[in-house]
């Protein structure tokens, strides 16, 4: 399935098995998000998560000053269920409230942040954010996301949302990976 998300109504799945599946790199820096796998970094191709997105140049993953910003296609939250994804790598900083606060280009800093946010397309607000809270700064994959109760205010509200994965941190564990994303809608 080249470039196509797997839609199993009522969910949309992004496994990053072959490519970005319609997600867009918008960070504007020298480095970008790219599909990785066990062949590129063997210690990340474990726990039945062989494919994922992470920094494109693995050798500079902790020292790149590029803001890595990956955005999903737009969707609406159409069913009462959780939104989940798997994370690996670092956890740093406090996520911003709005996309206008995220620098682009070579704007990553040692005081930066790493997170996945549910973004309201109209306002640019990150209405929910998630970070790797369990086992931070390690290659262990953990499940993250938001519960049915946390998503309830956005259910069938007629608004469009995106998931944004943003890495604006430079330093040790200055990278993270994303895989197995399940969105309750399309």
C-alpha positions in Angstrom: 0.0 0.0 0.0 2.2 2.8 -1.2 1.2 6.2 0.3 -2.2 5.1 1.5 -3.3 4.9 5.1 -5.0 1.7 6.1 -8.6 2.6 6.9 -10.5 0.0 8.8 -13.7 1.9 9.6 -14.1 3.4 12.0 -10.3 3.7 12.5 -7.4 5.1 10.4 -4.1 3.3 10.9 -0.6 4.6 10.1 2.1 1.9 10.4 4.8 3.6 8.3 5.5 0.2 6.7 6.7 1.7 3.4 6.4 5.5 3.4 5.0 8.4 5.4 1.4 7.5 4.3 0.4 11.0 3.5 2.1 12.7 6.5 4.0 15.9 5.6 7.4 17.1 6.8 6.9 20.8 7.6 9.9 21.6 9.8 11.9 23.3 7.1 15.3 22.2 8.4 18.2 20.3 6.9 17.0 17.0 8.5 13.5 15.6 8.2 11.4 12.7 9.5 11.8 9.5 7.5 10.7 5.9 7.5 13.2 3.8 9.5 13.4 0.1 10.4 15.4 -2.6 11.9 18.0 -2.4 9.1 18.8 1.2 10.0 18.8 0.9 13.8 18.6 -2.7 15.0 17.8 -1.8 18.6 14.6 0.0 17.5 13.2 -2.8 15.3 12.0 -4.8 18.3 8.7 -5.4 20.2 6.9 -6.2 16.9 7.4 -2.6 15.7 9.7 -3.0 12.7 8.8 0.2 10.9 8.6 3.7 12.3 9.4 7.4 11.6 12.4 9.1 13.1 15.2 11.5 12.1 16.4 10.8 8.6 20.2 11.0 9.4 20.7 8.6 12.2 24.3 9.5 12.9 23.4 13.1 13.9 20.2 12.3 15.7 21.3 14.0 19.0 23.1 17.0 17.5 20.9 18.1 14.6 19.5 21.7 15.0 16.7 21.0 12.5 13.2 21.2 13.9 11.6 17.9 12.9 7.9 18.5 12.4 5.7 15.9 10.8 1.9 16.4 10.2 -0.7 13.9 9.5 -3.5 14.3 7.0 -6.6 16.1 8.4 -9.3 14.0 10.1 -12.3 14.3 12.3 -12.8 12.4 15.5 -15.9 10.4 14.6 -16.2 7.6 17.2 -15.9 7.4 20.9 -12.6 5.5 21.3 -8.9 6.1 22.2 -6.3 7.5 19.9 -3.0 5.6 20.3 0.5 5.5 19.0 3.9 4.0 19.9 6.8 6.2 20.9 10.5 5.6 21.4 13.5 7.8 22.2 13.6 11.0 24.2 11.3 13.1 26.3 12.2 16.7 26.8 10.5 20.1 27.5 7.0 21.4 27.8 5.0 21.4 24.5 3.7 24.8 23.3 0.0 25.6 23.3 -0.1 26.7 19.6 1.7 25.9 16.4 2.7 29.6 16.0 5.1 29.0 19.0 7.0 26.3 17.1 10.1 27.5 15.3 11.0 26.1 11.9 14.3 25.5 10.0 17.4 25.2 12.2 15.6 26.3 15.4 16.1 23.3 17.6 17.7 24.1 21.0 18.9 22.4 24.2 15.8 24.0 25.9 13.5 22.5 23.3 10.7 19.9 23.5 9.6 16.6 21.9 5.9 15.7 21.7 2.9 14.5 19.6 0.0 16.9 19.6 -3.6 16.9 18.5 -3.9 20.1 16.5 -7.1 22.0 15.8 -6.7 22.9 12.1 -8.7 26.2 12.4 -6.9 27.7 15.4 -3.5 26.0 15.4 -4.0 25.1 19.0 -2.6 21.8 20.3 -5.7 20.7 22.2 -3.9 17.6 23.6 -0.3 16.7 23.8 1.6 13.5 24.7 5.2 12.6 25.4 7.0 9.4 26.3 6.3 9.4 30.0 7.1 5.7 30.6 10.7 4.8 30.3 11.8 8.2 28.9 15.2 8.5 27.1 15.4 4.9 26.0 14.9 2.8 23.0 11.9 1.0 24.6 8.7 1.5 22.7 5.7 2.6 24.8 2.1 3.2 24.0 0.9 6.8 24.3 -2.1 8.8 23.2 -5.4 9.9 24.7 -8.3 8.0 26.2 -11.9 8.0 25.1 -12.7 10.4 27.9 -9.9 12.8 27.0 -11.1 12.9 23.3 -14.8 13.3 24.3 -14.9 17.1 23.9 -13.7 16.8 20.2 -16.0 13.9 19.2 -18.2 14.8 16.3 -17.6 18.6 16.8 -17.3 19.1 13.0 -13.7 20.3 13.4 -10.7 19.0 11.5 -7.6 17.9 13.4 -4.1 16.7 12.6 -1.5 14.8 14.6 1.8 16.7 14.7 5.0 15.0 15.8 7.5 17.7 16.8 11.1 17.4 17.9 12.7 20.8 18.7 15.3 19.5 21.1 19.1 19.2 20.7 21.2 17.1 23.0 21.3 13.6 24.6 18.2 11.7 23.5 17.5 14.5 21.1 15.3 12.3 18.9 12.2 10.2 19.1 10.4 7.7 16.9 6.7 7.2 16.1 4.8 4.1 15.0 1.5 2.3 15.0 -0.8 5.3 15.0 -4.6 4.6 15.4 -7.0 7.4 14.9 -10.7 7.0 15.8 -12.0 8.7 12.6 -11.0 9.4 9.0 
